[in-house]
Amino acid sequence: MPLVPEGNVDIVGSVLGVSTLFLFQFVGNQAPLVGWSTPYGYVLLIVSIALGVALVFWEARVAKEPILLLGIWTRSSFGAMVAVVCLSLMGFGILLWFLFLWNTYVRGYTPTATGATVAPFIVTADTMAVISAILVSCVRVEVMIALGVCAIGIGNILVATMPAHETYWAQVFPTFVIASAGPDLLLTAA
């Protein structure tokens, strides 16, 4: 099985993978809202797990050019890479959550103003998605992961040292510009 596909798209694998993740995420979001006493939560969780099993079977036994190469799980660096990416993205999620709460409750921004503080994130993330796609072919993956981790780390340090009533431009703006590069670098490299 070649590591680089010949150009065919594994449509069945794509549908199974997206359906598995979508239903699993849906159940995870619905369970706290409606509780586990509603039957559709259990049913959709079971369907999601069944689709996941079908995906693994399809990719391992049937697909000519699988979208999910199962051999990657046995690589020596795969576990460490997944751990680094997951922990970094959790740190990024906490950074966003904290900034929204900080701007709303500590700084007293209106919901509209708090939402507007995210504008640099949108621009930088869009730009970094394109730059990351270009970089992945000419820069070592380890370097991209290191840059992504550093971007998120610098953002967290800026937020951790932020005084309560400082201007937005001093630390929040640079945090959004720098830290928003991290997820695109990490996910593209991973």
C-alpha positions in Angstrom: 0.0 0.0 0.0 1.7 3.3 -1.1 1.8 6.1 1.5 0.9 8.7 -1.1 -2.5 8.0 -2.8 -2.7 7.7 -6.6 -5.4 10.3 -6.8 -8.6 8.3 -6.0 -10.8 9.6 -3.2 -12.1 7.1 -0.6 -15.7 8.4 -0.6 -17.1 5.6 1.6 -14.3 6.1 4.1 -14.8 9.9 4.1 -18.6 9.5 4.7 -18.0 6.9 7.5 -15.4 9.0 9.2 -17.3 12.3 9.1 -20.5 10.6 10.2 -18.8 8.9 13.1 -17.2 12.1 14.3 -20.3 14.2 13.7 -22.7 11.9 15.6 -20.2 11.4 18.5 -19.8 15.1 18.8 -23.5 15.7 18.6 -24.2 13.2 21.4 -21.4 14.7 23.5 -23.0 18.1 23.1 -26.6 17.0 23.6 -26.1 14.7 26.6 -25.5 17.6 29.1 -28.4 19.5 27.7 -31.2 16.9 27.6 -29.6 14.2 29.8 -29.0 10.6 29.2 -32.7 9.8 29.9 -33.6 10.6 26.3 -33.4 7.6 24.1 -31.9 9.2 21.0 -28.7 10.0 22.9 -28.0 6.3 23.5 -29.1 5.3 20.0 -26.9 7.9 18.3 -24.0 7.0 20.5 -24.4 3.3 19.5 -24.7 4.3 15.8 -21.6 6.5 16.1 -19.6 3.6 17.6 -20.9 1.2 14.9 -19.9 3.7 12.2 -16.4 3.9 13.7 -16.1 0.1 13.7 -17.3 0.1 10.1 -14.8 2.8 9.2 -11.9 0.8 10.6 -13.1 -2.4 8.9 -13.5 -0.5 5.6 -10.1 1.1 5.7 -8.3 -2.0 6.8 -10.0 -4.6 4.5 -11.9 -3.0 1.6 -10.6 0.4 0.6 -8.0 0.3 -2.2 -6.6 3.7 -1.2 -7.8 4.4 2.3 -8.2 7.9 3.6 -7.1 6.7 7.0 -3.9 4.8 6.9 -4.1 2.4 9.9 -0.4 1.7 9.8 0.3 5.2 11.0 -0.8 4.2 14.5 2.2 1.9 14.8 4.8 4.5 14.0 7.1 5.3 17.0 6.5 9.0 17.0 2.8 9.0 16.4 1.7 8.8 20.1 4.0 11.6 21.1 2.8 13.7 18.2 -0.9 13.1 19.0 -0.2 14.0 22.7 1.6 17.2 21.8 -1.1 18.3 19.4 -4.0 17.5 21.7 -2.4 19.2 24.7 -1.5 22.2 22.7 -5.0 22.5 21.2 -6.5 22.2 24.7 -4.2 25.0 25.8 -5.5 27.1 22.9 -9.1 26.3 23.7 -8.6 27.4 27.3 -6.9 30.5 26.1 -9.9 31.5 24.0 -12.3 30.6 26.8 -10.4 32.6 29.3 -10.1 35.6 27.0 -13.8 35.7 26.4 -14.5 35.5 30.1 -11.8 38.0 31.0 -13.0 40.6 28.4 -16.7 40.1 29.4 -16.5 39.9 33.2 -13.3 41.6 34.2 -13.1 44.3 31.6 -16.8 44.7 31.2 -16.9 44.5 27.4 -20.4 44.0 25.9 -21.0 40.7 24.0 -20.5 42.6 20.7 -17.2 44.1 21.8 -16.0 40.8 23.1 -16.9 39.2 19.8 -15.1 42.0 18.0 -11.9 41.2 19.9 -11.7 38.0 17.9 -11.2 39.8 14.5 -7.4 39.4 14.5 -7.8 35.7 15.2 -10.0 35.3 12.1 -7.5 37.1 9.8 -4.4 35.4 11.2 -6.0 31.9 11.2 -7.1 32.3 7.5 -3.6 33.6 6.5 -1.9 30.8 8.4 -4.0 28.1 6.8 -2.6 29.1 3.5 1.0 29.6 4.8 0.9 26.3 6.6 -0.2 24.5 3.4 2.8 26.0 1.6 5.2 25.4 4.5 4.4 21.7 4.8 6.2 20.9 1.6 9.4 22.8 2.3 9.8 22.8 6.1 10.3 19.8 8.4 7.2 18.7 10.2 9.0 18.9 13.6 9.7 22.6 13.0 6.1 23.4 12.1 4.9 21.6 15.3 7.5 23.4 17.4 6.4 26.8 15.9 2.7 25.9 16.5 3.4 25.0 20.2 5.5 28.1 20.7 2.8 30.3 19.2 0.2 28.9 21.6 2.6 29.0 24.5 3.5 32.7 23.9 -0.2 33.5 23.7 -0.8 31.8 27.0 2.1 33.6 28.6 0.8 36.9 27.3 -2.7 36.2 28.8 -1.3 34.9 32.1 0.7 38.2 32.6 -2.2 40.5 31.5 -3.3 43.1 34.0 -7.0 43.6 34.6 -7.5 47.0 33.1 -4.9 47.2 30.4 -5.7 48.4 26.9 -6.8 45.7 24.4 -3.9 46.5 22.1 -1.2 45.8 24.7 -1.6 42.0 25.2 -5.0 40.8 23.9 -4.4 41.8 20.3 -0.9 40.3 20.1 -2.2 37.2 21.8 -4.8 36.7 19.1 -2.3 37.4 16.3 0.4 35.1 17.7 -1.6 32.3 19.2 -4.0 31.9 16.3 -1.1 30.7 14.1 -0.6 27.7 16.4 -3.6 25.5 15.5 -3.0 25.8 11.7 0.6 25.0 12.0 -0.1 22.0 14.4 -2.9 20.5 12.4 -1.2 20.9 9.0 2.0 19.3 10.3 0.2 16.5 12.2 
